[in-house]
Amino acid sequence: MLNESLDATNIFSAWGSLIGILFLVILSAFFSGSETALTASSRAKLRSMTDRGSKGAKKALDITNDNESLIGTILLGNNLVNILATSLATSIFVTRFGDKGIAYATISMTMLILIFAELLPKTYAINNPEAAARRVAPLASFFIYFFSPIIVFVRKIVQVTLSVLGLKIDPKKQILALEEIAGAIALHHSEGAVKKDARDRLLGVLDLPDRAVEEIMLHRSQIEMVDADDPPKKILEKCLKSSHTRIPIFKNNPENVVGVLHAKDLLRKTSSLFTSRGKKSEIENFDILKVAMKPYFIPETTTLDLQMRQFLKRKAHFALVVDEYGYLRGLITLEDIIEEIVGEITDEHDVTVDQMVGTSDGNVIVDGGMSIRDLNRAYDWSLPDNEANTIAGLVIHEAQLIPLVGQVFNFYGFRFEILEKEKNKIIKIKLVQLG
């Protein structure tokens, strides 16, 4: 009778252990699937779902803001349930088969965990990351709270260990950085999902915070200016011949910019003088500075992103760029910044100049003043623009001298041949891609 009672107890104990193993494998599948879902899901898509009222998506976003706690909780939970499930299975098999039960338990639990607790949930999660993330987020949040005391202790150990090894970590690092967005855009372009012009516009927007106005400004040597002391008739003729609607005005010295003349303001003033019964002398003697706008100066180190926001805030389109000593370096317009996003903008009054011409043998002849960025965009090249803004500047920087006509230089996988030069200014360069 006693033996029958013991057998019944063993049976119930075995069934209890099997049910426990099943429950632990389900938990293991949950932790494995949660890890894949929450790390592979797009934060942009989760944000969009949150804006549409999804509480699960909001919870998933909140969880992924603390990546260390999330990963620590999942690893702790996964290892805990896997070890416990394997221990229970080993106990059952050893009781039934003796020492051989250890091998049987190892083989059976490895297959069980691999198939049902790893591959199956992770395959589903990787194919439906946002949907899976919304579903697992509430329970994952509970486990993060439940394991938080242990996780805090473990994180301290990890941080101390890494600091001893001289390794630094940034716990506030964003999961979706700008570099990742740019990489995703480039990847979709390579797969054909994003066209080249769309890729260039998107990357142009992302680049604005990292680029300074000095990189795209019109250099002072190319600025059209008028002298405030010139006769009004001469100023009017110069404005009519210019393709620009805004022209800086200087007094005594081109460095001394005292105003910016808008063609419409000048036209209104001269028109009112012609129609107001005034004498001709009134037109010839009027003060041009009275119709000029106050100049707007900005430092050359201002980022394009900040300057665009300043243009919109001030409702301005035009700024003069100065260096740290206050000397004029160039000018920049709102159109210049927009062109960095959408490409060259021309109208019926712009003077179009071909800055690059392809030759029959597949080479390219470029204007020395062409920006490296524009050339890279046009041909999908990757010439560096961190040390120079123009092709001529790149050649001078790499050659460490002012080259002569006919000289040839090889760097960055290209051959640069100087075709034309005016004094110290490089006018034309021939580029040949090597290899």
C-alpha positions as CSV (number, residue, x, y, z in Angstrom):
1,M,0.0,0.0,0.0
2,L,2.9,2.3,0.9
3,N,4.6,1.5,-2.4
4,E,1.5,2.4,-4.3
5,S,1.3,5.7,-2.5
6,L,4.9,6.5,-3.3
7,D,4.4,5.6,-7.0
8,A,1.4,7.9,-7.2
9,T,3.4,10.7,-5.5
10,N,6.2,10.2,-8.0
11,I,3.8,10.3,-10.9
12,F,2.2,13.5,-9.7
13,S,5.7,14.9,-9.1
14,A,6.8,14.0,-12.6
15,W,3.6,15.5,-14.1
16,G,4.1,18.6,-12.0
17,S,7.7,18.9,-13.2
18,L,6.6,18.5,-16.9
19,I,3.9,21.2,-16.5
20,G,6.6,23.4,-14.9
21,I,9.0,22.8,-17.8
22,L,6.2,23.6,-20.3
23,F,5.5,26.9,-18.5
24,L,9.2,27.8,-18.3
25,V,9.7,27.1,-22.0
26,I,6.7,29.4,-22.7
27,L,8.3,32.1,-20.6
28,S,11.6,31.5,-22.4
29,A,9.8,32.0,-25.7
30,F,8.3,35.2,-24.4
31,F,11.7,36.6,-23.4
32,S,13.4,35.6,-26.7
33,G,10.6,37.0,-28.8
34,S,10.4,40.2,-26.7
35,E,14.1,40.8,-27.2
36,T,13.8,40.5,-31.0
37,A,10.6,42.5,-31.3
38,L,11.6,45.4,-29.1
39,T,15.1,45.8,-30.6
40,A,14.1,45.2,-34.2
41,S,11.0,47.3,-34.3
42,S,11.1,50.8,-35.9
43,R,10.8,53.5,-33.3
44,A,9.5,55.8,-36.0
45,K,6.6,53.4,-36.7
46,L,6.0,52.9,-33.0
47,R,5.8,56.7,-32.6
48,S,3.3,56.9,-35.5
49,M,1.2,54.2,-33.8
50,T,1.4,56.0,-30.5
51,D,0.2,59.2,-32.1
52,R,-2.8,57.2,-33.4
53,G,-3.6,56.1,-29.8
54,S,-1.9,52.7,-29.5
55,K,-1.1,52.2,-25.8
56,G,1.0,49.1,-26.5
57,A,3.2,51.1,-28.9
58,K,3.6,53.9,-26.3
59,K,4.6,51.3,-23.7
60,A,7.1,49.8,-26.2
61,L,8.6,53.2,-26.8
62,D,9.0,53.8,-23.1
63,I,10.7,50.5,-22.6
64,T,13.2,51.0,-25.4
65,N,14.2,54.4,-24.0
66,D,16.2,52.5,-21.4
67,N,18.0,49.9,-23.4
68,E,20.2,48.6,-20.6
69,S,17.3,47.8,-18.3
70,L,15.5,46.1,-21.2
71,I,18.4,43.9,-22.3
72,G,19.3,43.2,-18.7
73,T,15.8,42.1,-17.8
74,I,15.4,39.9,-20.9
75,L,18.8,38.2,-20.4
76,L,18.2,37.6,-16.7
77,G,14.7,36.2,-17.3
78,N,15.8,34.1,-20.2
79,N,18.7,32.5,-18.4
80,L,16.7,32.0,-15.2
81,V,13.9,30.1,-16.9
82,N,16.2,28.1,-19.2
83,I,18.4,27.0,-16.3
84,L,15.4,26.1,-14.1
85,A,13.7,24.2,-17.0
86,T,16.9,22.3,-17.7
87,S,17.3,21.4,-14.0
88,L,13.8,20.1,-13.7
89,A,14.2,18.0,-16.9
90,T,17.6,16.6,-15.6
91,S,15.9,15.6,-12.3
92,I,13.1,13.7,-14.2
93,F,15.5,11.9,-16.6
94,V,18.0,11.0,-13.9
95,T,15.2,9.5,-11.8
96,R,14.0,7.5,-14.7
97,F,17.3,6.6,-16.5
98,G,20.1,7.1,-13.9
99,D,23.3,8.8,-15.0
100,K,22.4,8.5,-18.6
101,G,19.5,10.8,-17.9
102,I,21.9,13.8,-17.9
103,A,22.8,13.2,-21.5
104,Y,19.1,12.6,-22.4
105,A,18.1,15.8,-20.6
106,T,20.8,17.9,-22.3
107,I,19.8,16.7,-25.8
108,S,16.0,17.0,-25.3
109,M,16.1,20.4,-23.6
110,T,18.6,21.8,-26.2
111,M,16.2,20.8,-29.0
112,L,13.1,22.0,-27.1
113,I,14.6,25.4,-26.2
114,L,16.2,25.9,-29.6
115,I,13.0,25.2,-31.6
116,F,10.2,26.4,-29.4
117,A,11.9,29.0,-27.2
118,E,14.3,30.6,-29.7
119,L,13.7,30.0,-33.4
120,L,9.9,30.0,-33.4
121,P,9.3,33.2,-31.4
122,K,12.2,35.1,-32.9
123,T,11.2,34.2,-36.5
124,Y,7.7,35.5,-35.8
125,A,9.0,38.7,-34.1
126,I,11.5,39.5,-36.8
127,N,8.7,39.3,-39.4
128,N,6.2,41.3,-37.3
129,P,8.4,43.5,-35.1
130,E,6.0,46.4,-34.4
131,A,2.9,44.1,-33.9
132,A,4.9,41.8,-31.6
133,A,6.4,44.8,-29.7
134,R,2.9,46.2,-28.9
135,R,1.8,42.8,-27.6
136,V,4.8,42.0,-25.4
137,A,5.4,45.5,-24.0
138,P,3.0,45.5,-21.1
139,L,4.3,42.1,-19.7
140,A,7.9,43.1,-20.5
141,S,7.3,46.3,-18.5
142,F,6.1,44.3,-15.5
143,F,9.3,42.1,-15.6
144,I,11.5,45.2,-15.9
145,Y,9.9,46.5,-12.7
146,F,10.0,43.2,-10.9
147,F,13.7,42.5,-11.7
148,S,14.7,46.2,-11.3
149,P,16.6,45.7,-7.9
150,I,18.7,42.9,-9.4
151,I,19.2,44.8,-12.7
152,V,20.5,47.9,-10.9
153,F,23.0,45.7,-9.0
154,V,24.1,43.9,-12.2
155,R,24.4,47.2,-14.1
156,K,26.7,48.6,-11.4
157,I,28.9,45.5,-11.7
158,V,29.0,45.9,-15.5
159,Q,29.8,49.6,-15.4
160,V,32.6,49.1,-12.9
161,T,34.1,46.3,-14.9
162,L,34.0,48.3,-18.1
163,S,35.5,51.3,-16.4
164,V,38.4,49.1,-15.1
165,L,39.0,47.9,-18.6
166,G,39.0,51.5,-19.9
167,L,35.8,51.2,-21.9
168,K,33.1,53.9,-21.8
169,I,29.4,53.6,-22.4
170,D,26.7,56.2,-22.9
171,P,23.5,55.1,-21.2
172,K,21.6,58.0,-22.8
173,K,22.6,57.1,-26.4
174,Q,19.7,57.3,-28.8
175,I,18.7,54.0,-30.3
176,L,17.8,55.6,-33.6
177,A,20.6,58.2,-34.4
178,L,20.8,60.3,-37.5
179,E,23.6,58.0,-38.8
180,E,21.2,55.1,-38.6
181,I,18.5,57.0,-40.5
182,A,21.0,58.0,-43.2
183,G,22.1,54.4,-43.4
184,A,18.5,53.2,-43.7
185,I,17.9,55.7,-46.6
186,A,21.1,54.6,-48.4
187,L,20.1,50.9,-47.9
188,H,16.6,51.5,-49.4
189,H,18.2,53.3,-52.3
190,S,20.6,50.4,-53.0
191,E,17.6,48.1,-53.0
192,G,15.6,50.3,-55.4
193,A,12.9,51.4,-52.9
194,V,14.1,55.0,-52.8
195,K,15.1,56.9,-56.0
196,K,18.3,58.9,-56.2
197,D,16.8,62.3,-56.1
198,A,14.6,61.4,-53.1
199,R,17.7,60.0,-51.4
200,D,19.6,63.2,-52.0
201,R,16.9,65.4,-50.6
202,L,16.4,63.3,-47.5
203,L,20.2,63.1,-46.8
204,G,20.4,66.8,-47.5
205,V,17.9,67.5,-44.7
206,L,19.8,65.3,-42.3
207,D,23.1,67.0,-43.1
208,L,22.0,70.6,-42.3
209,P,22.9,70.4,-38.6
210,D,26.4,69.3,-39.4
211,R,27.3,71.9,-42.0
212,A,28.3,75.5,-41.6
213,V,27.3,78.5,-43.7
214,E,31.0,79.0,-44.8
215,E,30.7,75.7,-46.8
216,I,28.0,77.0,-49.2
217,M,28.3,80.8,-49.0
218,L,29.1,82.9,-52.0
219,H,32.6,84.1,-51.6
220,R,33.2,87.8,-51.2
221,S,35.2,87.9,-54.5
222,Q,32.0,86.9,-56.3
223,I,29.6,89.3,-54.6
224,E,28.0,92.0,-56.7
225,M,28.1,95.3,-54.7
226,V,27.3,98.9,-55.3
227,D,29.1,102.0,-53.9
228,A,26.7,104.2,-51.9
229,D,28.6,107.3,-53.3
230,D,27.9,106.3,-57.0
231,P,25.3,108.5,-58.8
232,P,21.8,107.0,-58.5
233,K,21.6,106.6,-62.3
234,K,24.7,104.3,-62.2
235,I,23.3,102.4,-59.3
236,L,20.0,101.9,-61.1
237,E,21.8,100.7,-64.2
238,K,23.8,98.2,-62.2
239,C,20.7,96.9,-60.5
240,L,18.9,96.4,-63.8
241,K,21.8,94.5,-65.3
242,S,22.2,92.3,-62.2
243,S,20.5,88.9,-62.0
244,H,20.0,89.4,-58.2
245,T,17.2,91.2,-56.4
246,R,19.3,92.0,-53.3
247,I,22.6,93.8,-53.6
248,P,24.9,94.9,-50.7
249,I,25.8,98.6,-50.5
250,F,29.2,99.6,-49.2
251,K,30.6,103.0,-48.3
252,N,34.3,104.0,-48.8
253,N,35.4,100.3,-48.5
254,P,33.9,97.1,-49.7
255,E,34.4,95.8,-46.1
256,N,32.1,98.5,-44.8
257,V,28.7,97.2,-45.8
258,V,26.1,99.8,-44.7
259,G,22.9,98.3,-46.3
260,V,21.2,95.9,-48.7
261,L,19.4,97.3,-51.6
262,H,16.3,95.4,-52.8
263,A,15.4,95.9,-56.5
264,K,11.7,96.3,-55.7
265,D,12.4,99.1,-53.1
266,L,14.6,100.9,-55.6
267,L,11.9,100.5,-58.3
268,R,9.2,101.9,-56.0
269,K,11.3,104.9,-55.1
270,T,12.4,105.8,-58.6
271,S,8.8,105.2,-59.9
272,S,7.4,107.6,-57.2
273,L,9.9,110.2,-58.2
274,F,9.0,110.0,-61.9
275,T,5.3,110.3,-61.1
276,S,5.4,113.0,-58.4
277,R,6.0,116.0,-60.6
278,G,9.5,116.2,-59.2
279,K,12.3,117.8,-61.0
280,K,15.0,115.7,-62.6
281,S,17.5,116.9,-60.0
282,E,15.4,115.2,-57.3
283,I,15.9,111.9,-58.9
284,E,19.6,112.4,-59.4
285,N,20.2,113.6,-55.8
286,F,18.1,111.2,-53.8
287,D,19.9,109.2,-51.0
288,I,20.2,105.5,-52.0
289,L,20.6,104.6,-48.3
290,K,17.1,105.7,-47.5
291,V,15.6,102.8,-49.5
292,A,18.2,100.3,-48.3
293,M,17.6,97.6,-45.7
294,K,19.7,97.2,-42.6
295,P,22.4,94.6,-43.3
296,Y,22.1,91.3,-41.4
297,F,25.4,89.8,-40.3
298,I,26.1,86.2,-39.2
299,P,29.2,84.3,-38.2
300,E,30.7,81.8,-40.7
301,T,30.5,79.0,-38.2
302,T,26.6,79.1,-38.0
303,T,25.1,75.8,-39.0
304,L,22.7,75.6,-41.9
305,D,20.0,74.2,-39.8
306,L,20.2,77.1,-37.3
307,Q,20.5,79.7,-40.1
308,M,17.4,78.4,-42.0
309,R,15.4,78.6,-38.8
310,Q,16.7,82.2,-38.3
311,F,15.8,83.1,-41.8
312,L,12.2,81.9,-41.2
313,K,12.0,83.6,-37.8
314,R,13.2,86.9,-39.1
315,K,11.3,86.6,-42.4
316,A,14.6,87.3,-44.1
317,H,16.2,85.7,-47.2
318,F,19.7,87.3,-47.2
319,A,22.6,87.4,-44.7
320,L,26.2,88.6,-44.9
321,V,28.8,86.2,-43.5
322,V,31.7,87.5,-41.4
323,D,34.7,85.8,-39.7
324,E,35.8,86.0,-36.1
325,Y,37.4,89.4,-36.7
326,G,34.3,90.9,-38.3
327,Y,35.7,90.9,-41.8
328,L,33.3,90.1,-44.7
329,R,33.7,86.5,-45.9
330,G,30.7,86.1,-48.2
331,L,26.9,86.0,-48.3
332,I,24.3,83.3,-48.0
333,T,20.6,83.3,-48.9
334,L,17.7,81.1,-47.9
335,E,17.7,79.7,-51.5
336,D,21.3,78.5,-51.0
337,I,20.2,76.4,-48.0
338,I,17.1,75.1,-49.8
339,E,19.4,74.1,-52.8
340,E,21.4,71.9,-50.4
341,I,18.2,69.9,-50.0
342,V,16.4,70.0,-53.4
343,G,19.4,70.7,-55.7
344,E,20.1,73.7,-58.0
345,I,17.2,76.1,-58.4
346,T,17.3,78.4,-61.5
347,D,14.9,81.0,-62.9
348,E,14.7,83.0,-66.1
349,H,17.1,85.6,-64.7
350,D,19.8,83.3,-63.5
351,V,23.0,83.0,-65.5
352,T,23.5,79.3,-66.0
353,V,27.1,78.0,-66.1
354,D,28.0,74.3,-66.6
355,Q,30.3,73.5,-63.8
356,M,30.8,69.9,-65.0
357,V,31.0,68.5,-68.5
358,G,31.3,64.8,-69.3
359,T,33.8,63.8,-72.0
360,S,33.3,61.1,-74.6
361,D,35.9,58.8,-72.8
362,G,33.8,58.9,-69.6
363,N,35.9,61.5,-67.7
364,V,34.6,64.7,-66.2
365,I,35.8,68.3,-66.6
366,V,34.7,70.4,-63.7
367,D,34.9,74.0,-62.7
368,G,37.5,74.5,-59.9
369,G,34.9,76.3,-57.8
370,M,32.4,73.5,-58.0
371,S,31.5,72.1,-54.5
372,I,32.7,68.6,-53.7
373,R,29.2,67.8,-52.3
374,D,27.5,68.7,-55.7
375,L,30.0,66.5,-57.6
376,N,29.5,63.6,-55.2
377,R,25.7,64.0,-55.6
378,A,25.9,64.1,-59.4
379,Y,28.1,61.0,-59.8
380,D,27.5,59.1,-56.5
381,W,31.2,59.6,-55.6
382,S,32.5,59.9,-52.1
383,L,35.3,62.5,-52.3
384,P,35.9,63.9,-48.8
385,D,34.7,67.4,-48.1
386,N,35.9,67.8,-44.5
387,E,39.0,69.7,-45.4
388,A,37.9,71.7,-48.4
389,N,34.5,72.8,-49.9
390,T,35.5,72.9,-53.6
391,I,37.3,70.7,-56.0
392,A,40.1,73.2,-56.4
393,G,40.4,73.5,-52.6
394,L,40.7,69.7,-52.4
395,V,43.5,69.6,-54.9
396,I,45.4,72.4,-53.2
397,H,44.9,70.8,-49.8
398,E,46.2,67.4,-50.9
399,A,49.0,68.7,-53.1
400,Q,50.1,71.3,-50.4
401,L,50.9,73.8,-53.2
402,I,49.4,75.9,-55.9
403,P,49.5,73.6,-59.0
404,L,50.6,74.6,-62.5
405,V,48.6,73.9,-65.7
406,G,49.3,70.4,-66.8
407,Q,50.2,69.0,-63.4
408,V,48.5,65.7,-62.5
409,F,47.8,64.4,-59.0
410,N,46.4,61.0,-57.9
411,F,44.4,60.6,-54.7
412,Y,41.2,59.1,-53.4
413,G,41.0,56.8,-56.5
414,F,41.0,59.7,-59.0
415,R,43.5,61.5,-61.3
416,F,43.2,65.3,-61.1
417,E,44.7,67.1,-64.1
418,I,44.9,70.9,-64.0
419,L,43.6,72.2,-67.4
420,E,43.2,75.9,-66.8
421,K,44.4,78.5,-64.3
422,E,44.0,82.2,-63.8
423,K,46.8,83.6,-61.5
424,N,46.5,81.5,-58.4
425,K,42.9,80.4,-59.1
426,I,42.2,77.0,-60.6
427,I,39.6,77.3,-63.3
428,K,39.2,73.8,-64.9
429,I,40.1,70.4,-63.7
430,K,39.8,67.0,-65.4
431,L,38.8,64.1,-63.3
432,V,39.6,60.5,-64.2
433,Q,38.3,57.7,-62.0
434,L,41.0,55.1,-61.6
435,G,40.4,51.4,-61.5
